[in-house]
Amino acid sequence: MSNPSLSVECPNCGLLTARFLDHCRNDGYKLWPSSQMASAAFKAWRDADPARAEAARYDMELPPEPIDITVDYAARAHQLGIHLFPNSNYPFIICVGAFFLALAAIPFSGTARIVLAVIGGLIFLYGVVGWVLVEDVRMFPADSPQTHGEVHH
Ligand SMILES: [Zn+2]
């Protein structure tokens, strides 16, 4: 029970095998009188230590701790001096503006085309200004070569 190892040397063949399987993996030597007894022993062993909760009966060693591989790409890009555009809804607004601009390209009557072009242009510019000039500056307040001299290319 206190032995933390999940593997054991088989008394018959001497090779390492899972400790709580009733047969040796290498030569089928019967390590436990029955599978039920091996299972009960495994459950008692597992419950003796919360660190063993993730272990499985057929494991040879405890599973490793899960590794946190989350990466903050925005922070990483900032550190490397790479410019990322901010996550934003403004590209949708830009697309709506482009839609009206495209409608203005259809040969309707002159005034309808001018009205569509003005509406589309305003929406388009609003989106571009919001995305590039407002949100981008807010995300990179000091994104200039002077302050980033050591990583600037
Ligand atoms: Zn064996």
py3Dmol code that shows the C-alpha trace and the ligand (Angstrom):
import py3Dmol

protein = """\
ATOM      1  CA  MET A   1       0.000   0.000   0.000  1.00  0.00           C
ATOM      2  CA  SER A   2       2.755   2.467   0.931  1.00  0.00           C
ATOM      3  CA  ASN A   3       4.831   1.420  -2.069  1.00  0.00           C
ATOM      4  CA  PRO A   4       4.210   4.243  -4.582  1.00  0.00           C
ATOM      5  CA  SER A   5       5.290   2.163  -7.565  1.00  0.00           C
ATOM      6  CA  LEU A   6       2.743   1.016 -10.131  1.00  0.00           C
ATOM      7  CA  SER A   7       5.106  -1.524 -11.615  1.00  0.00           C
ATOM      8  CA  VAL A   8       6.731  -4.609 -10.161  1.00  0.00           C
ATOM      9  CA  GLU A   9       9.312  -7.134 -11.263  1.00  0.00           C
ATOM     10  CA  CYS A  10       7.673 -10.370 -12.206  1.00  0.00           C
ATOM     11  CA  PRO A  11       8.963 -13.180  -9.967  1.00  0.00           C
ATOM     12  CA  ASN A  12       8.916 -15.549 -12.924  1.00  0.00           C
ATOM     13  CA  CYS A  13      10.575 -13.622 -15.758  1.00  0.00           C
ATOM     14  CA  GLY A  14      12.118 -10.706 -13.850  1.00  0.00           C
ATOM     15  CA  LEU A  15      10.765  -8.074 -16.273  1.00  0.00           C
ATOM     16  CA  LEU A  16       8.799  -5.040 -15.151  1.00  0.00           C
ATOM     17  CA  THR A  17       5.045  -5.373 -15.408  1.00  0.00           C
ATOM     18  CA  ALA A  18       1.975  -3.546 -14.167  1.00  0.00           C
ATOM     19  CA  ARG A  19       1.640  -4.289 -10.491  1.00  0.00           C
ATOM     20  CA  PHE A  20      -2.153  -4.529 -10.278  1.00  0.00           C
ATOM     21  CA  LEU A  21      -2.890  -6.688 -13.297  1.00  0.00           C
ATOM     22  CA  ASP A  22      -3.387 -10.253 -12.279  1.00  0.00           C
ATOM     23  CA  HIS A  23      -1.158 -11.626 -15.054  1.00  0.00           C
ATOM     24  CA  CYS A  24       2.377 -10.610 -15.953  1.00  0.00           C
ATOM     25  CA  ARG A  25       2.446  -8.721 -19.215  1.00  0.00           C
ATOM     26  CA  ASN A  26       5.509 -10.482 -20.489  1.00  0.00           C
ATOM     27  CA  ASP A  27       4.921 -14.149 -19.817  1.00  0.00           C
ATOM     28  CA  GLY A  28       1.389 -14.337 -18.406  1.00  0.00           C
ATOM     29  CA  TYR A  29       2.619 -15.411 -14.964  1.00  0.00           C
ATOM     30  CA  LYS A  30      -0.217 -15.149 -12.457  1.00  0.00           C
ATOM     31  CA  LEU A  31       0.715 -12.358 -10.043  1.00  0.00           C
ATOM     32  CA  TRP A  32      -2.610 -12.291  -8.196  1.00  0.00           C
ATOM     33  CA  PRO A  33      -4.896 -15.142  -7.202  1.00  0.00           C
ATOM     34  CA  SER A  34      -7.756 -13.453  -9.057  1.00  0.00           C
ATOM     35  CA  SER A  35      -8.496 -10.365 -11.090  1.00  0.00           C
ATOM     36  CA  GLN A  36     -10.982  -9.191  -8.431  1.00  0.00           C
ATOM     37  CA  MET A  37      -8.330  -9.268  -5.746  1.00  0.00           C
ATOM     38  CA  ALA A  38      -5.910  -7.354  -7.943  1.00  0.00           C
ATOM     39  CA  SER A  39      -8.597  -4.782  -8.668  1.00  0.00           C
ATOM     40  CA  ALA A  40      -9.496  -4.404  -4.992  1.00  0.00           C
ATOM     41  CA  ALA A  41      -5.820  -3.995  -4.125  1.00  0.00           C
ATOM     42  CA  PHE A  42      -5.471  -1.387  -6.849  1.00  0.00           C
ATOM     43  CA  LYS A  43      -8.475   0.600  -5.576  1.00  0.00           C
ATOM     44  CA  ALA A  44      -7.133   0.545  -2.023  1.00  0.00           C
ATOM     45  CA  TRP A  45      -3.708   1.639  -3.285  1.00  0.00           C
ATOM     46  CA  ARG A  46      -5.218   4.419  -5.423  1.00  0.00           C
ATOM     47  CA  ASP A  47      -7.433   5.785  -2.644  1.00  0.00           C
ATOM     48  CA  ALA A  48      -4.510   5.891  -0.204  1.00  0.00           C
ATOM     49  CA  ASP A  49      -3.100   9.006  -1.888  1.00  0.00           C
ATOM     50  CA  PRO A  50      -5.005  11.738  -3.769  1.00  0.00           C
ATOM     51  CA  ALA A  51      -2.030  12.077  -6.132  1.00  0.00           C
ATOM     52  CA  ARG A  52      -2.820   8.585  -7.416  1.00  0.00           C
ATOM     53  CA  ALA A  53      -6.408   9.421  -8.409  1.00  0.00           C
ATOM     54  CA  GLU A  54      -5.585   9.628 -12.123  1.00  0.00           C
ATOM     55  CA  ALA A  55      -3.681   6.353 -12.231  1.00  0.00           C
ATOM     56  CA  ALA A  56      -5.077   3.409 -14.158  1.00  0.00           C
ATOM     57  CA  ARG A  57      -4.633  -0.244 -13.263  1.00  0.00           C
ATOM     58  CA  TYR A  58      -2.662  -1.030 -16.415  1.00  0.00           C
ATOM     59  CA  ASP A  59      -0.263   1.917 -16.021  1.00  0.00           C
ATOM     60  CA  MET A  60       3.368   1.205 -15.280  1.00  0.00           C
ATOM     61  CA  GLU A  61       3.871   4.598 -13.661  1.00  0.00           C
ATOM     62  CA  LEU A  62       1.787   7.520 -12.466  1.00  0.00           C
ATOM     63  CA  PRO A  63       0.506   9.712 -15.290  1.00  0.00           C
ATOM     64  CA  PRO A  64       2.378  13.037 -15.478  1.00  0.00           C
ATOM     65  CA  GLU A  65       0.866  16.255 -14.239  1.00  0.00           C
ATOM     66  CA  PRO A  66      -1.161  17.978 -16.950  1.00  0.00           C
ATOM     67  CA  ILE A  67       0.927  20.756 -18.506  1.00  0.00           C
ATOM     68  CA  ASP A  68      -0.601  24.172 -18.971  1.00  0.00           C
ATOM     69  CA  ILE A  69       0.245  25.063 -22.577  1.00  0.00           C
ATOM     70  CA  THR A  70      -1.993  28.116 -22.844  1.00  0.00           C
ATOM     71  CA  VAL A  71      -0.121  30.868 -24.685  1.00  0.00           C
ATOM     72  CA  ASP A  72      -1.029  34.534 -24.518  1.00  0.00           C
ATOM     73  CA  TYR A  73      -0.356  35.299 -28.169  1.00  0.00           C
ATOM     74  CA  ALA A  74      -1.101  38.993 -27.797  1.00  0.00           C
ATOM     75  CA  ALA A  75       1.464  39.403 -25.025  1.00  0.00           C
ATOM     76  CA  ARG A  76       3.965  37.236 -26.893  1.00  0.00           C
ATOM     77  CA  ALA A  77       3.562  39.219 -30.110  1.00  0.00           C
ATOM     78  CA  HIS A  78       3.950  42.455 -28.206  1.00  0.00           C
ATOM     79  CA  GLN A  79       7.144  41.147 -26.636  1.00  0.00           C
ATOM     80  CA  LEU A  80       8.534  40.147 -30.028  1.00  0.00           C
ATOM     81  CA  GLY A  81       7.525  43.429 -31.621  1.00  0.00           C
ATOM     82  CA  ILE A  82       5.060  41.741 -33.982  1.00  0.00           C
ATOM     83  CA  HIS A  83       1.992  43.787 -34.772  1.00  0.00           C
ATOM     84  CA  LEU A  84      -1.298  41.908 -34.304  1.00  0.00           C
ATOM     85  CA  PHE A  85      -4.569  43.543 -35.188  1.00  0.00           C
ATOM     86  CA  PRO A  86      -6.878  43.653 -32.169  1.00  0.00           C
ATOM     87  CA  ASN A  87      -9.821  41.294 -31.862  1.00  0.00           C
ATOM     88  CA  SER A  88     -12.655  43.472 -32.993  1.00  0.00           C
ATOM     89  CA  ASN A  89     -16.150  43.697 -34.444  1.00  0.00           C
ATOM     90  CA  TYR A  90     -15.088  46.551 -36.707  1.00  0.00           C
ATOM     91  CA  PRO A  91     -14.210  44.265 -39.643  1.00  0.00           C
ATOM     92  CA  PHE A  92     -17.938  43.427 -39.858  1.00  0.00           C
ATOM     93  CA  ILE A  93     -18.759  47.129 -40.084  1.00  0.00           C
ATOM     94  CA  ILE A  94     -16.113  47.506 -42.777  1.00  0.00           C
ATOM     95  CA  CYS A  95     -17.791  44.666 -44.695  1.00  0.00           C
ATOM     96  CA  VAL A  96     -21.204  46.329 -44.395  1.00  0.00           C
ATOM     97  CA  GLY A  97     -19.691  49.512 -45.800  1.00  0.00           C
ATOM     98  CA  ALA A  98     -18.080  47.554 -48.613  1.00  0.00           C
ATOM     99  CA  PHE A  99     -21.481  46.000 -49.341  1.00  0.00           C
ATOM    100  CA  PHE A 100     -23.078  49.414 -49.874  1.00  0.00           C
ATOM    101  CA  LEU A 101     -20.093  50.503 -51.940  1.00  0.00           C
ATOM    102  CA  ALA A 102     -20.569  47.426 -54.113  1.00  0.00           C
ATOM    103  CA  LEU A 103     -24.270  48.253 -54.511  1.00  0.00           C
ATOM    104  CA  ALA A 104     -23.210  51.701 -55.685  1.00  0.00           C
ATOM    105  CA  ALA A 105     -21.263  50.014 -58.484  1.00  0.00           C
ATOM    106  CA  ILE A 106     -24.518  48.675 -59.968  1.00  0.00           C
ATOM    107  CA  PRO A 107     -25.737  50.988 -62.756  1.00  0.00           C
ATOM    108  CA  PHE A 108     -28.859  52.365 -61.038  1.00  0.00           C
ATOM    109  CA  SER A 109     -29.892  55.952 -61.573  1.00  0.00           C
ATOM    110  CA  GLY A 110     -27.245  58.543 -60.706  1.00  0.00           C
ATOM    111  CA  THR A 111     -28.674  59.793 -57.405  1.00  0.00           C
ATOM    112  CA  ALA A 112     -29.282  56.257 -56.030  1.00  0.00           C
ATOM    113  CA  ARG A 113     -25.661  55.375 -56.761  1.00  0.00           C
ATOM    114  CA  ILE A 114     -24.354  58.543 -55.112  1.00  0.00           C
ATOM    115  CA  VAL A 115     -26.504  57.950 -52.008  1.00  0.00           C
ATOM    116  CA  LEU A 116     -25.339  54.339 -51.776  1.00  0.00           C
ATOM    117  CA  ALA A 117     -21.717  55.362 -52.264  1.00  0.00           C
ATOM    118  CA  VAL A 118     -21.979  58.016 -49.533  1.00  0.00           C
ATOM    119  CA  ILE A 119     -23.664  55.606 -47.081  1.00  0.00           C
ATOM    120  CA  GLY A 120     -21.151  52.874 -47.878  1.00  0.00           C
ATOM    121  CA  GLY A 121     -18.189  55.189 -47.702  1.00  0.00           C
ATOM    122  CA  LEU A 122     -19.233  56.573 -44.316  1.00  0.00           C
ATOM    123  CA  ILE A 123     -19.802  53.127 -42.828  1.00  0.00           C
ATOM    124  CA  PHE A 124     -16.563  51.870 -44.358  1.00  0.00           C
ATOM    125  CA  LEU A 125     -14.540  54.770 -43.028  1.00  0.00           C
ATOM    126  CA  TYR A 126     -16.185  54.466 -39.613  1.00  0.00           C
ATOM    127  CA  GLY A 127     -15.103  50.831 -39.466  1.00  0.00           C
ATOM    128  CA  VAL A 128     -11.570  51.496 -40.640  1.00  0.00           C
ATOM    129  CA  VAL A 129     -11.092  54.410 -38.269  1.00  0.00           C
ATOM    130  CA  GLY A 130     -12.560  52.461 -35.342  1.00  0.00           C
ATOM    131  CA  TRP A 131     -10.414  49.435 -35.981  1.00  0.00           C
ATOM    132  CA  VAL A 132      -7.111  50.871 -37.029  1.00  0.00           C
ATOM    133  CA  LEU A 133      -7.019  54.226 -35.282  1.00  0.00           C
ATOM    134  CA  VAL A 134      -9.086  53.687 -32.112  1.00  0.00           C
ATOM    135  CA  GLU A 135      -8.837  50.035 -31.046  1.00  0.00           C
ATOM    136  CA  ASP A 136      -5.357  49.471 -32.401  1.00  0.00           C
ATOM    137  CA  VAL A 137      -3.945  52.484 -30.624  1.00  0.00           C
ATOM    138  CA  ARG A 138      -5.704  51.416 -27.426  1.00  0.00           C
ATOM    139  CA  MET A 139      -4.167  47.943 -27.715  1.00  0.00           C
ATOM    140  CA  PHE A 140      -0.676  49.196 -28.568  1.00  0.00           C
ATOM    141  CA  PRO A 141      -0.418  52.533 -26.754  1.00  0.00           C
ATOM    142  CA  ALA A 142       3.373  52.684 -27.127  1.00  0.00           C
ATOM    143  CA  ASP A 143       3.814  50.771 -30.376  1.00  0.00           C
ATOM    144  CA  SER A 144       6.442  53.018 -31.852  1.00  0.00           C
ATOM    145  CA  PRO A 145      10.077  52.413 -32.844  1.00  0.00           C
ATOM    146  CA  GLN A 146      11.389  54.790 -30.201  1.00  0.00           C
ATOM    147  CA  THR A 147      10.022  52.875 -27.220  1.00  0.00           C
ATOM    148  CA  HIS A 148      10.641  49.443 -28.790  1.00  0.00           C
ATOM    149  CA  GLY A 149      14.168  50.129 -29.912  1.00  0.00           C
ATOM    150  CA  GLU A 150      15.616  46.803 -28.776  1.00  0.00           C
ATOM    151  CA  VAL A 151      13.220  44.658 -30.807  1.00  0.00           C
ATOM    152  CA  HIS A 152      12.411  46.990 -33.653  1.00  0.00           C
ATOM    153  CA  HIS A 153      13.580  45.950 -37.117  1.00  0.00           C
TER     154      HIS A 153
END
"""
ligand_1 = """\
1
ZN
Zn 6.641 -12.417 -16.048
"""
view = py3Dmol.view(width=600, height=400)
view.addModel(protein, "pdb")
view.setStyle({"model": 0}, {"cartoon": {"style": "trace"}})
view.addModel(ligand_1, "xyz")
view.setStyle({"model": 1}, {"stick": {}})
view.zoomTo()
view.show()
